[in-house]
Amino acid sequence: FVISDPTRLWLYLDVTDMDMTSFRPGLKMKLVTKAYPDRSFEGTIDFVGSSLDPATRTRLVEVEEDLRRSREVLREAQRISRIGNWRTDMTNWSKSWSEEMYLLLGLDPASPPPATDEQRRELCTPESFERLVRVRDRLLAGAPSFEIDLELTAPTASARFVTLRAEAERDPAGNLIALHGTVQDITERKLAEQTLRMYAEELDDIYNHTPCGYHSLDRNGIFI
């Protein structure tokens, strides 16, 4: 496989002269390989070589993979799992977000990702933002990754609580070249934790302030 453009993927096949009658430009194909036994590649032939390799008796066939289907599958998977992904190129400060990222944080997918701390501060509570800045600064200073739970405040956000994960990419010299990660909706878990905490506090209050005594017995009926 040769990747020459991150938005397009070509598969280069060496096809025997005997099988060439089955290959022509524009033909849709589905391919499987031993390298990726659990994955299939769908694409369209856009080039068929005219010269025959005398050593292998094969011709070159170029197939462009249909990445649109792959992107649709990824988009649906992120929607169901309530998880978005993001990437920041530190060499030119370009940012890319998945559609689910925008939905989780309540932002317009047609707008660029937040680029300043002032913009990011508006997305979560002050306490969450302070913790985010601390772990982000450690990542920039050399830490390999971080994971942090944040409470969102945007009224249009589809999530109230999220887990932000980030990893650093560095070149062989240790220079930071990119950051990437995910944001996952954990609202249901957080609300359940809050409910359990509230019940525990209520029981503790009843136990400590109700004007009566308590005793406990073990399984044999003995006071403990």
C-alpha positions in Angstrom: 0.0 0.0 0.0 1.3 3.5 -0.9 -0.3 6.5 0.7 0.5 9.8 -1.1 -2.3 11.9 0.1 -3.9 11.6 3.6 -7.4 12.2 2.1 -7.1 9.6 -0.6 -5.8 6.0 -0.5 -4.6 4.0 -3.5 -4.0 0.3 -3.6 -1.4 -0.9 -6.1 -1.8 -4.4 -7.4 0.5 -6.6 -9.5 -2.0 -8.5 -11.7 -0.9 -11.5 -13.8 -1.4 -11.1 -17.6 -3.8 -14.1 -17.5 -6.1 -12.2 -15.1 -6.0 -8.8 -16.9 -9.2 -9.3 -18.7 -11.1 -8.9 -15.4 -9.5 -5.4 -14.7 -10.5 -2.2 -16.4 -10.7 1.5 -15.4 -13.9 2.4 -13.6 -14.6 -1.1 -12.3 -15.7 -1.3 -8.6 -13.7 -3.7 -6.5 -13.7 -5.2 -3.0 -10.3 -6.5 -1.8 -9.1 -8.4 1.2 -5.5 -9.0 2.2 -3.6 -11.3 4.6 -2.1 -8.3 6.3 -5.6 -7.1 7.4 -7.7 -10.3 7.6 -10.6 -8.6 9.4 -10.9 -5.7 7.0 -12.0 -5.3 3.4 -11.2 -2.4 1.0 -13.7 -1.1 -1.5 -12.6 1.1 -4.3 -12.5 1.9 -8.1 -9.8 1.0 -10.6 -8.5 4.2 -12.1 -5.4 3.0 -13.8 -4.3 -0.2 -15.6 -0.7 -0.4 -16.7 0.1 -1.1 -20.4 3.5 -2.6 -19.9 4.2 -6.1 -18.7 6.9 -6.8 -16.2 9.0 -9.4 -17.9 10.3 -10.9 -14.6 6.9 -11.3 -12.8 4.7 -11.4 -15.9 2.4 -8.9 -14.2 0.9 -5.4 -14.9 0.3 -2.6 -12.4 -3.3 -1.8 -11.5 -4.1 1.2 -9.3 -7.3 1.2 -7.2 -8.5 4.2 -5.3 -10.3 3.2 -2.1 -13.7 4.7 -1.4 -12.9 6.5 1.8 -16.4 8.1 1.9 -17.9 4.8 3.2 -15.1 4.5 5.8 -15.8 8.0 7.0 -19.6 7.3 7.2 -18.9 4.2 9.3 -16.6 6.1 11.6 -19.1 9.0 12.0 -21.9 6.5 12.9 -19.7 4.7 15.4 -18.8 8.0 17.1 -22.5 9.0 17.3 -23.5 5.7 18.9 -20.6 5.7 21.4 -20.8 9.4 22.1 -17.2 10.0 21.4 -15.4 12.5 19.2 -11.7 12.8 18.2 -9.5 15.8 17.6 -5.9 16.7 16.5 -3.7 19.7 16.7 -0.6 20.1 14.4 1.9 22.0 16.5 4.1 22.9 13.5 1.4 25.1 12.0 -1.3 25.2 14.8 -3.9 23.7 12.5 -6.7 21.9 14.3 -9.2 19.3 13.1 -12.3 18.0 15.0 -14.7 15.2 14.2 -18.4 16.2 13.8 -19.2 14.4 17.1 -16.7 16.7 18.9 -18.7 19.7 17.9 -22.0 18.1 19.0 -20.7 17.1 22.4 -19.4 20.5 23.1 -22.4 22.4 21.6 -20.5 24.2 18.9 -21.3 24.8 15.2 -19.6 22.2 13.0 -19.2 24.9 10.3 -17.0 27.0 12.6 -13.3 26.4 13.4 -12.3 24.7 16.7 -11.6 27.1 19.6 -8.1 28.5 19.2 -7.6 30.5 22.4 -7.9 29.9 26.1 -10.6 32.6 26.3 -12.7 30.5 23.9 -12.0 27.2 25.6 -12.8 28.8 29.0 -16.4 29.3 27.9 -16.9 25.6 27.3 -16.6 24.4 30.9 -16.8 25.4 34.5 -13.9 27.5 36.0 -12.8 24.6 38.2 -12.7 22.3 35.2 -10.8 24.8 33.1 -8.2 25.3 35.8 -7.5 21.6 36.0 -7.4 21.4 32.2 -4.7 24.1 32.0 -2.6 22.3 34.6 -2.6 18.9 32.8 -2.2 20.6 29.4 0.9 22.5 30.6 2.4 19.2 31.9 1.8 17.6 28.5 3.5 20.5 26.7 6.4 20.2 29.1 7.1 16.6 28.4 4.4 14.3 29.8 3.3 11.7 27.3 -0.5 11.9 27.9 -3.3 12.9 30.2 -6.9 12.0 31.0 -9.3 14.4 32.8 -13.1 14.7 33.5 -14.6 18.0 32.7 -18.0 19.6 33.4 -19.4 21.5 30.4 -21.4 24.7 30.6 -22.5 25.4 27.0 -26.3 25.4 26.9 -26.2 23.8 23.4 -23.8 21.0 24.4 -25.3 17.5 24.1 -23.1 16.3 27.0 -22.8 17.8 30.5 -19.8 15.8 31.6 -17.0 14.5 29.4 -13.7 12.7 29.6 -10.9 14.3 27.7 -7.9 12.2 26.7 -4.8 13.6 25.0 -1.5 12.2 23.8 1.6 14.0 22.5 3.5 13.1 19.3 7.2 14.0 19.3 9.9 13.6 16.7 13.1 11.6 17.4 14.7 14.7 19.0 11.8 15.0 21.5 10.2 18.1 19.9 6.4 18.2 20.1 4.9 18.0 16.7 1.2 17.2 17.4 -1.4 16.5 20.0 -4.4 14.2 19.5 -7.1 12.6 21.5 -10.7 12.0 22.2 -13.7 13.5 24.1 -16.3 11.0 25.5 -19.7 11.7 27.0 -19.8 10.4 30.6 -22.9 12.3 31.7 -24.9 9.3 32.7 -22.1 7.9 34.8 -21.5 11.2 36.5 -25.2 11.8 37.3 -25.4 8.2 38.7 -22.4 8.9 40.9 -24.0 12.2 42.1 -27.3 10.4 43.0 -25.5 7.6 44.9 -23.4 10.3 46.8 -26.6 12.2 47.7 -28.3 9.0 49.1 -25.2 8.1 51.1 -25.1 11.6 52.6 -28.8 11.4 53.5 -28.3 8.0 55.2 -25.3 9.3 57.0 -27.3 12.4 58.2 -30.1 10.1 59.4 -27.7 7.8 61.2 -25.9 10.6 63.0 -28.7 12.9 63.9 -31.8 10.8 64.5 -32.5 10.8 68.3 -32.4 7.0 68.8 -29.9 4.3 69.3 -28.6 1.7 66.8 -27.1 -1.7 67.2 -25.8 -4.3 64.8 -25.8 -8.1 64.9 -23.6 -10.6 63.1 -25.0 -13.6 61.3 -25.2 -15.5 64.5 -27.3 -12.9 66.3 -24.4 -11.6 68.4 -24.1 -7.9 69.1 -21.1 -6.3 67.4 
